[in-house]
Amino acid sequence: MRKGNIFEIEGTWFPAGRRTRVMLGENGAINGEYFCQGYVVIEPGGAIPVHAHPTVESYTILRGQGEMTVEGERQVLHAGDFVYMAGGEQHGLRNTGSEELHMMFVYAPKMVADHWAQELDGTLS
């Protein structure tokens, strides 16, 4: 059995106002075999900037509220909502609430998402 704890993963702070903790995946606490899974906390006003990648992905909102954009379509999401994005679809999530937004993502196949490096070097905001 390989076990971990989300809250023991330091994660990465992104300038867009969020901390991403990768649980399973190439850059995760455990190197999962087929997919990547992570836990994200987005500060009020913070975001996952609109981006695209070849992998399929899902976001599940655990706490808080936000506005999700997929291929230009915007919808408000609340705790319990989940969204599926096909590979190549432009998508992003902004915390529109007054408290932290907690969400889980899963994407496959596993890889290190290009947009993370772009955000950290300031070319994606």
DRENDO-1510 file (C-alpha; in Angstrom, 1 decimal, always signed):
<recs>
REC; n; res; u; v; w
REC; 1; MET; +0.0; +0.0; +0.0 .
REC; 2; ARG; +1.3; +3.5; -0.9 .
REC; 3; LYS; -0.3; +6.1; +1.3 .
REC; 4; GLY; +0.0; +9.9; +1.6 .
REC; 5; ASN; -1.7; +12.9; +3.2 .
REC; 6; ILE; -2.8; +15.9; +1.1 .
REC; 7; PHE; -1.9; +18.3; +3.9 .
REC; 8; GLU; +1.6; +17.0; +4.3 .
REC; 9; ILE; +2.4; +18.0; +0.7 .
REC; 10; GLU; +3.9; +21.5; +0.5 .
REC; 11; GLY; +2.8; +22.0; -3.0 .
REC; 12; THR; +3.5; +25.0; -5.3 .
REC; 13; TRP; +2.3; +28.5; -4.8 .
REC; 14; PHE; +1.3; +30.1; -8.1 .
REC; 15; PRO; +1.2; +33.9; -8.6 .
REC; 16; ALA; -2.5; +33.7; -9.8 .
REC; 17; GLY; -3.4; +33.1; -6.2 .
REC; 18; ARG; -3.5; +29.4; -5.5 .
REC; 19; ARG; -1.6; +26.4; -4.0 .
REC; 20; THR; -1.5; +23.2; -5.9 .
REC; 21; ARG; -0.6; +19.9; -4.2 .
REC; 22; VAL; +0.0; +17.1; -6.6 .
REC; 23; MET; -0.9; +13.8; -4.9 .
REC; 24; LEU; -0.4; +11.3; -7.8 .
REC; 25; GLY; +1.5; +11.8; -11.0 .
REC; 26; GLU; +5.0; +12.4; -12.4 .
REC; 27; ASN; +5.6; +15.3; -10.1 .
REC; 28; GLY; +3.4; +14.0; -7.3 .
REC; 29; ALA; +3.9; +12.6; -3.8 .
REC; 30; ILE; +3.3; +9.2; -5.3 .
REC; 31; ASN; +4.1; +8.6; -9.0 .
REC; 32; GLY; +0.8; +7.2; -10.3 .
REC; 33; GLU; +0.8; +5.0; -13.3 .
REC; 34; TYR; -1.9; +6.4; -15.6 .
REC; 35; PHE; -3.2; +9.7; -14.3 .
REC; 36; CYS; -2.5; +12.8; -12.2 .
REC; 37; GLN; -4.5; +13.9; -9.3 .
REC; 38; GLY; -4.2; +17.0; -7.2 .
REC; 39; TYR; -5.7; +19.2; -4.5 .
REC; 40; VAL; -5.9; +23.0; -5.1 .
REC; 41; VAL; -6.8; +25.9; -2.8 .
REC; 42; ILE; -7.6; +29.1; -4.6 .
REC; 43; GLU; -7.6; +32.3; -2.6 .
REC; 44; PRO; -10.5; +34.8; -3.0 .
REC; 45; GLY; -9.9; +36.6; -6.3 .
REC; 46; GLY; -7.3; +33.9; -7.3 .
REC; 47; ALA; -7.5; +31.7; -10.3 .
REC; 48; ILE; -6.3; +28.9; -12.5 .
REC; 49; PRO; -5.7; +30.9; -15.7 .
REC; 50; VAL; -7.4; +29.8; -18.9 .
REC; 51; HIS; -5.2; +27.3; -20.6 .
REC; 52; ALA; -5.4; +24.1; -22.7 .
REC; 53; HIS; -3.5; +20.8; -22.8 .
REC; 54; PRO; -3.8; +17.5; -24.6 .
REC; 55; THR; -5.0; +15.6; -21.6 .
REC; 56; VAL; -8.7; +15.1; -20.5 .
REC; 57; GLU; -9.4; +16.6; -17.1 .
REC; 58; SER; -12.0; +17.0; -14.4 .
REC; 59; TYR; -12.4; +19.5; -11.7 .
REC; 60; THR; -14.5; +18.8; -8.5 .
REC; 61; ILE; -15.4; +21.6; -6.3 .
REC; 62; LEU; -15.1; +20.6; -2.6 .
REC; 63; ARG; -15.7; +23.9; -0.9 .
REC; 64; GLY; -16.4; +27.5; -1.9 .
REC; 65; GLN; -17.6; +28.9; -5.2 .
REC; 66; GLY; -16.1; +30.0; -8.5 .
REC; 67; GLU; -16.7; +30.7; -12.1 .
REC; 68; MET; -15.5; +28.1; -14.6 .
REC; 69; THR; -14.8; +28.9; -18.2 .
REC; 70; VAL; -14.6; +26.1; -20.8 .
REC; 71; GLU; -14.2; +27.1; -24.4 .
REC; 72; GLY; -15.6; +30.5; -23.7 .
REC; 73; GLU; -18.7; +29.3; -21.8 .
REC; 74; ARG; -18.9; +30.5; -18.2 .
REC; 75; GLN; -20.8; +28.8; -15.4 .
REC; 76; VAL; -20.9; +29.3; -11.6 .
REC; 77; LEU; -19.8; +26.3; -9.6 .
REC; 78; HIS; -20.5; +25.4; -6.0 .
REC; 79; ALA; -19.4; +22.7; -3.6 .
REC; 80; GLY; -20.3; +19.3; -5.1 .
REC; 81; ASP; -20.2; +20.4; -8.7 .
REC; 82; PHE; -17.8; +18.8; -11.2 .
REC; 83; VAL; -16.8; +19.6; -14.7 .
REC; 84; TYR; -15.2; +17.4; -17.5 .
REC; 85; MET; -12.9; +18.9; -20.1 .
REC; 86; ALA; -11.9; +17.1; -23.3 .
REC; 87; GLY; -8.3; +17.2; -24.4 .
REC; 88; GLY; -7.4; +20.5; -26.0 .
REC; 89; GLU; -10.3; +22.5; -24.6 .
REC; 90; GLN; -9.5; +26.0; -23.2 .
REC; 91; HIS; -10.5; +26.1; -19.5 .
REC; 92; GLY; -9.9; +28.0; -16.3 .
REC; 93; LEU; -11.4; +28.6; -12.9 .
REC; 94; ARG; -11.7; +31.8; -10.8 .
REC; 95; ASN; -12.6; +32.0; -7.2 .
REC; 96; THR; -15.5; +34.5; -7.1 .
REC; 97; GLY; -16.3; +34.0; -3.4 .
REC; 98; SER; -15.1; +35.6; -0.2 .
REC; 99; GLU; -13.5; +32.4; +1.1 .
REC; 100; GLU; -11.0; +29.9; -0.2 .
REC; 101; LEU; -12.2; +27.6; -3.0 .
REC; 102; HIS; -11.0; +24.0; -2.6 .
REC; 103; MET; -11.0; +21.7; -5.6 .
REC; 104; MET; -9.6; +18.4; -6.8 .
REC; 105; PHE; -8.4; +17.8; -10.3 .
REC; 106; VAL; -7.7; +14.5; -12.2 .
REC; 107; TYR; -6.2; +14.3; -15.7 .
REC; 108; ALA; -5.0; +11.6; -17.9 .
REC; 109; PRO; -2.7; +10.5; -19.3 .
REC; 110; LYS; -0.3; +11.6; -16.6 .
REC; 111; MET; +2.3; +14.3; -17.4 .
REC; 112; VAL; +3.6; +17.6; -15.9 .
REC; 113; ALA; +1.2; +20.3; -17.1 .
REC; 114; ASP; +3.0; +22.9; -19.3 .
REC; 115; HIS; +0.9; +25.8; -18.0 .
REC; 116; TRP; +2.4; +25.5; -14.5 .
REC; 117; ALA; +5.9; +26.5; -15.8 .
REC; 118; GLN; +4.3; +29.3; -17.9 .
REC; 119; GLU; +2.5; +30.7; -14.8 .
REC; 120; LEU; +5.6; +30.6; -12.7 .
REC; 121; ASP; +7.7; +32.4; -15.3 .
REC; 122; GLY; +5.0; +35.0; -15.9 .
REC; 123; THR; +4.0; +34.1; -19.5 .
REC; 124; LEU; +0.5; +32.9; -18.5 .
REC; 125; SER; -1.7; +34.9; -16.1 .
</recs>
